[in-house]
Amino acid sequence: MIPFNKPAITGREEVYMKEAMLSGHLSGDGEFTKKCNLWIEEKFKAKKALLTTSCTHALEMAAILADIKEGDEVIMPSYTFVSTANAFVVRGARIVFVDVRPDTMNINENLIEQAITLKTKAIVPVHYAGIACEMDAIMELAKKYNLIVIEDAAQGVMSTYKGKYLGTIGHLGCYSFHETKNYNCGEGGALVINDAQFIERAEIIREKGTNRARFFRGQVDKYSWVDIGSSYLPSEINAAFLYAQLENADLINSYRLDCWNTYFKGLKDLESKGKVVLPTVPETVMHNAHMFYLKVSDLDERTKLITYLKSRSIHTVFHYVPLHSSQAGREYGQMNGEDNFTTKESERLIRLPLYFNISLDEIQSVINELNNFYEV
Ligand SMILES: *Cc1c(COP(=O)(O)O)cnc(C)c1O
């Protein structure tokens, strides 16, 4: 049986978790959390990184930092995970969805300007499959209209756009360390702060609205409630697990790329025969092999293919139900312009098994079964 995903295990997780356990400090912001924050800051040249309990929570922190209020509008693709929208809806925002480009499934940067109104506060590009959005165009619009850019880089840890790591290009960036992502600790995330004006408030929001971080640095002699906030810091056990993964990030990344390239080469033939469409990686992008997907003719063919692969013990999945047509999406937002690609392309897309502990032989057998299905 080849499952769709298995969370990566690299070997040191148990050792570090035990170290955390014996350190006598299990709550947040101990040594392992600091190590993870520093690792992100150094590796990605980020001004500040703060581990969080999830990417959803990093997005919620970003929405508070961007000062999102009732009636503000936030622009994002409809083809994304619910948290991208929810984090802003809980602050009272209306979501303005913009169509995706069919080649990368990322927000179409050329359709953003027409969605901007006087109420627009932020743009949230989602780097789908770890492949970067056209950030130059997006940052230019943000400058022109004085908007905040929050990158949903949940899938984009270790990817770059024109040499810059994803998550470090917008004002704020959000990472996920959920077990389905490249580097994980079960549930976890990080907020990356690239605009220094947000750093102090971010520390406060993350610590239940208190100035506890300043207290620990000896900058105030007692800590108290100073702002809104929540409990967004993960336990040291999670941070210890994550640190083992980050230490091995290059190893995980290069193996995932081997897997991705094996799929790409192995399925090229099916593509040239017109049976499937493979993902596009723009020249400006170095990706992290977060996902291998392909597109088939339509929904009906996808259902048949998933059933066929399942009968061969290969588990594949699809996503997302476009947010603008979902129950909550209709209540809290709307599409701006036409839905030319979001719905149509999402119905054709299927994701293949790809994880650190899959073997290249297993990948080859998925390729063989795909060829069998199309009888080539
Ligand atoms: C996984 C994911 C999230 C949510 O991440 P969590 O850490 O599970 O909260 C948000 N956005 C995108 C695009 C994702 O893929």
The ligand as a Tripos MOL2 file, in Angstrom:
@<TRIPOS>MOLECULE
LIG
   15    15     1     0     0
SMALL
NO_CHARGES

@<TRIPOS>ATOM
      1 C1         -1.5720   23.7750    5.3080 C.3       1 LIG1
      2 C2         -1.9760   25.1200    4.8800 C.ar      1 LIG1
      3 C3         -2.4390   26.0830    5.7940 C.ar      1 LIG1
      4 C4         -2.7080   25.7740    7.2300 C.3       1 LIG1
      5 O1         -1.6180   25.3010    7.9210 O.3       1 LIG1
      6 P1         -1.8020   24.7700    9.4480 P.3       1 LIG1
      7 O2         -0.3990   24.7600    9.9600 O.co2     1 LIG1
      8 O3         -2.4180   23.4110    9.3500 O.co2     1 LIG1
      9 O4         -2.6600   25.7410   10.1530 O.co2     1 LIG1
     10 C5         -2.7260   27.3520    5.3250 C.ar      1 LIG1
     11 N1         -2.5870   27.6680    4.0270 N.ar      1 LIG1
     12 C6         -2.1680   26.7670    3.1170 C.ar      1 LIG1
     13 C7         -2.0290   27.1850    1.6830 C.3       1 LIG1
     14 C8         -1.8650   25.4620    3.5010 C.ar      1 LIG1
     15 O5         -1.4790   24.5760    2.6000 O.3       1 LIG1
@<TRIPOS>BOND
     1     1     2 1
     2     2     3 ar
     3     2    14 ar
     4     3     4 1
     5     3    10 ar
     6     4     5 1
     7     5     6 1
     8     6     7 2
     9     6     8 1
    10     6     9 1
    11    10    11 ar
    12    11    12 ar
    13    12    13 1
    14    12    14 ar
    15    14    15 1
@<TRIPOS>SUBSTRUCTURE
     1 LIG1         1 GROUP 0 **** ****
